[in-house]
């Protein structure tokens, strides 16, 4: 009685279409057929077998045959892509302690946008555009006296409670 082993991980099993050939192998082996057909039809003398046409088709046949071979249950083309990805990956990863993550930065602002912002701010209230270290320390101390509320239109209201001494 013939028994077949069903693998636990079915997604890793390749489907065999013709004998022991998978779809990828069949597609790779079809390339030289189409190439030889194009060479036979297009190049002069048309529709005639000439030695240089065979010379053009033979290397493609050999390369596609080698790429469709299996080594350790993997196709040679898969091994080549794996090696190419490995060789093209970055080799050095540099840690930069001066990156901008979780740091306050003084970024340059375009003059046109800044002048519009300053005119808008002067019409409303006095706006501080730069905070120093002491301002940040004071803000950290008074954090519990600040509440944030959103209105229905997507705005954010900041409420400062008066500090009682």
DOFIFI-296180 format. One record per residue (C-alpha): residue number from 1; residue in three letters; x negated, y, z negated. Coordinates in pm, 1 decimal, always signed. Layout:
DOFIFI-296180
+-----+-----+----------+----------+----------+
:   n : res :        x :        y :        z :
+-----+-----+----------+----------+----------+
: NUM : ALA :        X :        Y :        Z :
...
+-----+-----+----------+----------+----------+
END
This chain:
DOFIFI-296180
+-----+-----+----------+----------+----------+
:   n : res :        x :        y :        z :
+-----+-----+----------+----------+----------+
:   1 : UNK :     +0.0 :     +0.0 :     +0.0 :
:   2 : UNK :   -138.7 :   +340.1 :    +98.4 :
:   3 : UNK :   -159.7 :   +598.5 :   -178.9 :
:   4 : UNK :   -233.4 :   +966.7 :   -151.6 :
:   5 : UNK :   -373.2 :  +1188.9 :   -420.7 :
:   6 : UNK :   -179.2 :  +1509.1 :   -475.8 :
:   7 : UNK :   -407.5 :  +1785.9 :   -600.6 :
:   8 : UNK :   -306.8 :  +1991.6 :   -902.9 :
:   9 : UNK :   -378.1 :  +2319.2 :   -726.0 :
:  10 : UNK :   -197.3 :  +2296.2 :   -393.5 :
:  11 : UNK :   -296.5 :  +2645.2 :   -272.5 :
:  12 : UNK :   -662.9 :  +2548.6 :   -236.0 :
:  13 : UNK :   -591.5 :  +2262.7 :     +4.8 :
:  14 : UNK :   -624.4 :  +2347.6 :   +374.7 :
:  15 : UNK :   -365.1 :  +2216.1 :   +615.2 :
:  16 : UNK :   -502.6 :  +1977.4 :   +876.1 :
:  17 : UNK :   -339.9 :  +2034.8 :  +1211.3 :
:  18 : UNK :   -512.8 :  +1800.8 :  +1454.8 :
:  19 : UNK :   -699.1 :  +1511.5 :  +1295.7 :
:  20 : UNK :   -945.6 :  +1664.7 :  +1051.8 :
:  21 : UNK :   -937.1 :  +2011.0 :  +1211.7 :
:  22 : UNK :   -777.2 :  +2303.9 :  +1032.8 :
:  23 : UNK :   -615.5 :  +2603.7 :  +1198.6 :
:  24 : UNK :   -929.3 :  +2815.2 :  +1152.2 :
:  25 : UNK :  -1145.8 :  +2553.5 :  +1321.9 :
:  26 : UNK :   -904.2 :  +2525.6 :  +1613.0 :
:  27 : UNK :   -898.8 :  +2903.8 :  +1659.4 :
:  28 : UNK :  -1280.0 :  +2920.8 :  +1648.8 :
:  29 : UNK :  -1305.0 :  +2640.5 :  +1905.0 :
:  30 : UNK :  -1054.9 :  +2815.8 :  +2132.8 :
:  31 : UNK :  -1277.9 :  +3123.9 :  +2167.6 :
:  32 : UNK :  -1527.2 :  +2965.4 :  +2411.6 :
:  33 : UNK :  -1240.4 :  +2829.9 :  +2624.4 :
:  34 : UNK :  -1096.6 :  +3179.2 :  +2671.8 :
:  35 : UNK :  -1443.4 :  +3331.0 :  +2718.0 :
:  36 : UNK :  -1539.4 :  +3077.6 :  +2983.4 :
:  37 : UNK :  -1206.1 :  +3130.5 :  +3157.8 :
:  38 : UNK :  -1257.3 :  +3508.3 :  +3167.5 :
:  39 : UNK :  -1613.1 :  +3468.9 :  +3296.4 :
:  40 : UNK :  -1494.6 :  +3221.0 :  +3564.2 :
:  41 : UNK :  -1213.3 :  +3449.6 :  +3681.2 :
:  42 : UNK :  -1368.3 :  +3797.8 :  +3659.0 :
:  43 : UNK :  -1733.1 :  +3766.3 :  +3764.7 :
:  44 : UNK :  -1832.7 :  +3732.7 :  +4129.9 :
:  45 : UNK :  -1800.9 :  +3503.8 :  +4317.0 :
:  46 : UNK :  -1447.5 :  +3476.6 :  +4184.7 :
:  47 : UNK :  -1304.4 :  +3137.7 :  +4099.3 :
:  48 : UNK :  -1630.5 :  +2958.9 :  +4183.7 :
:  49 : UNK :  -1860.7 :  +2765.1 :  +3956.1 :
:  50 : UNK :  -2205.6 :  +2928.8 :  +3955.1 :
:  51 : UNK :  -2502.3 :  +2858.3 :  +3731.2 :
:  52 : UNK :  -2513.3 :  +3203.7 :  +3569.9 :
:  53 : UNK :  -2147.3 :  +3169.4 :  +3464.2 :
:  54 : UNK :  -2233.9 :  +2846.6 :  +3283.6 :
:  55 : UNK :  -2530.5 :  +3024.5 :  +3122.9 :
:  56 : UNK :  -2296.0 :  +3296.9 :  +2994.1 :
:  57 : UNK :  -2041.9 :  +3050.4 :  +2855.2 :
:  58 : UNK :  -2283.4 :  +2801.5 :  +2694.8 :
:  59 : UNK :  -2416.5 :  +3023.1 :  +2407.7 :
:  60 : UNK :  -2062.1 :  +3115.2 :  +2301.0 :
:  61 : UNK :  -1973.1 :  +2745.6 :  +2300.3 :
:  62 : UNK :  -2272.6 :  +2656.7 :  +2081.1 :
:  63 : UNK :  -2212.4 :  +2943.6 :  +1836.5 :
:  64 : UNK :  -1843.1 :  +2864.2 :  +1795.9 :
:  65 : UNK :  -1918.5 :  +2494.1 :  +1749.6 :
:  66 : UNK :  -2170.0 :  +2573.1 :  +1473.0 :
:  67 : UNK :  -1929.7 :  +2817.6 :  +1302.5 :
:  68 : UNK :  -1654.3 :  +2554.7 :  +1294.5 :
:  69 : UNK :  -1864.4 :  +2287.9 :  +1118.2 :
:  70 : UNK :  -1796.6 :  +2200.0 :   +756.1 :
:  71 : UNK :  -2060.0 :  +2203.0 :   +480.8 :
:  72 : UNK :  -1942.7 :  +2102.5 :   +131.4 :
:  73 : UNK :  -1579.1 :  +2128.9 :   +243.1 :
:  74 : UNK :  -1628.0 :  +2490.0 :   +355.1 :
:  75 : UNK :  -1661.6 :  +2620.4 :   +706.9 :
:  76 : UNK :  -1995.5 :  +2766.4 :   +813.9 :
:  77 : UNK :  -1820.7 :  +3092.4 :   +901.6 :
:  78 : UNK :  -1700.6 :  +3114.4 :   +539.1 :
:  79 : UNK :  -2056.0 :  +3061.8 :   +413.8 :
:  80 : UNK :  -2185.0 :  +3334.8 :   +646.0 :
:  81 : UNK :  -1920.0 :  +3585.0 :   +533.8 :
:  82 : UNK :  -1999.3 :  +3501.9 :   +170.7 :
:  83 : UNK :  -2370.2 :  +3566.9 :   +228.2 :
:  84 : UNK :  -2301.8 :  +3890.3 :   +416.0 :
:  85 : UNK :  -2076.0 :  +4021.4 :   +138.5 :
:  86 : UNK :  -2336.9 :  +3930.3 :   -121.8 :
:  87 : UNK :  -2618.5 :  +4101.9 :    +67.2 :
:  88 : UNK :  -2413.1 :  +4415.2 :   +138.2 :
:  89 : UNK :  -2292.2 :  +4473.6 :   -217.1 :
:  90 : UNK :  -2456.3 :  +4745.1 :   -431.1 :
:  91 : UNK :  -2771.0 :  +4617.1 :   -599.4 :
:  92 : UNK :  -2814.7 :  +4882.5 :   -868.4 :
:  93 : UNK :  -2551.9 :  +5021.2 :  -1101.3 :
:  94 : UNK :  -2667.2 :  +5342.4 :  -1266.4 :
:  95 : UNK :  -2508.8 :  +5451.8 :  -1589.5 :
:  96 : UNK :  -2475.5 :  +5827.8 :  -1602.9 :
:  97 : UNK :  -2412.3 :  +5960.3 :  -1950.1 :
:  98 : UNK :  -2330.6 :  +6298.7 :  -1798.6 :
:  99 : UNK :  -2016.0 :  +6183.9 :  -1623.3 :
: 100 : UNK :  -1701.2 :  +6389.8 :  -1658.6 :
: 101 : UNK :  -1486.4 :  +6135.2 :  -1842.2 :
: 102 : UNK :  -1342.4 :  +6283.7 :  -2165.9 :
: 103 : UNK :  -1550.0 :  +6600.4 :  -2132.9 :
: 104 : UNK :  -1436.1 :  +6958.5 :  -2104.5 :
: 105 : UNK :  -1577.6 :  +7107.4 :  -1788.7 :
: 106 : UNK :  -1608.7 :  +7466.4 :  -1670.3 :
: 107 : UNK :  -1511.9 :  +7423.6 :  -1308.7 :
: 108 : UNK :  -1543.6 :  +7705.9 :  -1056.6 :
: 109 : UNK :  -1207.2 :  +7849.4 :   -955.6 :
: 110 : UNK :  -1138.1 :  +8006.2 :   -619.6 :
: 111 : UNK :  -1114.2 :  +8388.1 :   -642.2 :
: 112 : UNK :   -781.0 :  +8415.1 :   -460.9 :
: 113 : UNK :   -608.2 :  +8167.4 :   -687.3 :
: 114 : UNK :   -771.8 :  +8320.9 :   -994.5 :
: 115 : UNK :   -657.9 :  +8673.6 :   -905.4 :
: 116 : UNK :   -299.1 :  +8551.5 :   -851.8 :
: 117 : UNK :   -312.4 :  +8369.6 :  -1184.5 :
: 118 : UNK :   -452.8 :  +8673.3 :  -1368.2 :
: 119 : UNK :   -184.7 :  +8902.6 :  -1221.6 :
: 120 : UNK :    +83.7 :  +8651.9 :  -1325.1 :
: 121 : UNK :    -69.9 :  +8614.6 :  -1671.0 :
: 122 : UNK :    -91.0 :  +8990.8 :  -1725.2 :
: 123 : UNK :   +274.7 :  +9024.8 :  -1639.5 :
: 124 : UNK :   +368.6 :  +8754.7 :  -1890.2 :
: 125 : UNK :   +132.8 :  +8737.5 :  -2188.1 :
: 126 : UNK :   -234.9 :  +8733.1 :  -2263.0 :
: 127 : UNK :   -379.4 :  +8398.6 :  -2151.3 :
: 128 : UNK :   -711.1 :  +8262.3 :  -2272.3 :
: 129 : UNK :   -877.8 :  +8076.7 :  -1986.8 :
: 130 : UNK :  -1186.4 :  +7955.1 :  -2173.3 :
: 131 : UNK :  -1208.1 :  +7794.5 :  -2513.3 :
: 132 : UNK :  -1529.5 :  +7775.4 :  -2706.5 :
: 133 : UNK :  -1643.4 :  +7508.6 :  -2946.7 :
: 134 : UNK :  -1514.1 :  +7697.5 :  -3250.2 :
: 135 : UNK :  -1171.2 :  +7732.7 :  -3085.8 :
: 136 : UNK :  -1161.2 :  +7358.6 :  -3025.6 :
: 137 : UNK :  -1257.1 :  +7287.6 :  -3388.3 :
: 138 : UNK :   -984.5 :  +7523.3 :  -3510.4 :
: 139 : UNK :   -734.0 :  +7356.7 :  -3280.8 :
: 140 : UNK :   -826.6 :  +7012.7 :  -3417.4 :
: 141 : UNK :   -769.1 :  +7139.2 :  -3774.6 :
: 142 : UNK :   -430.4 :  +7290.6 :  -3690.9 :
: 143 : UNK :   -301.1 :  +7003.6 :  -3477.9 :
: 144 : UNK :    -24.1 :  +6913.2 :  -3720.9 :
: 145 : UNK :   +126.6 :  +7264.9 :  -3690.9 :
: 146 : UNK :   +189.2 :  +7229.8 :  -3316.7 :
: 147 : UNK :   +488.5 :  +7058.5 :  -3158.8 :
: 148 : UNK :   +556.7 :  +6994.3 :  -2791.5 :
: 149 : UNK :   +911.0 :  +6990.3 :  -2649.5 :
: 150 : UNK :  +1025.7 :  +6948.2 :  -2292.7 :
: 151 : UNK :  +1318.2 :  +7133.7 :  -2144.0 :
: 152 : UNK :  +1561.4 :  +6987.8 :  -1892.4 :
: 153 : UNK :  +1380.0 :  +7135.1 :  -1591.8 :
: 154 : UNK :  +1046.3 :  +6963.7 :  -1649.4 :
: 155 : UNK :   +887.2 :  +7250.7 :  -1842.8 :
: 156 : UNK :   +681.3 :  +7211.4 :  -2157.3 :
: 157 : UNK :   +735.1 :  +7432.1 :  -2460.8 :
: 158 : UNK :   +461.4 :  +7454.7 :  -2722.2 :
: 159 : UNK :   +572.0 :  +7560.5 :  -3067.7 :
: 160 : UNK :   +321.8 :  +7685.3 :  -3325.3 :
: 161 : UNK :   +440.3 :  +7666.5 :  -3687.3 :
: 162 : UNK :   +323.5 :  +7938.1 :  -3917.7 :
: 163 : UNK :    +52.4 :  +7826.7 :  -4155.9 :
: 164 : UNK :   +152.1 :  +7879.3 :  -4518.0 :
: 165 : UNK :   -130.6 :  +7973.5 :  -4751.9 :
+-----+-----+----------+----------+----------+
END
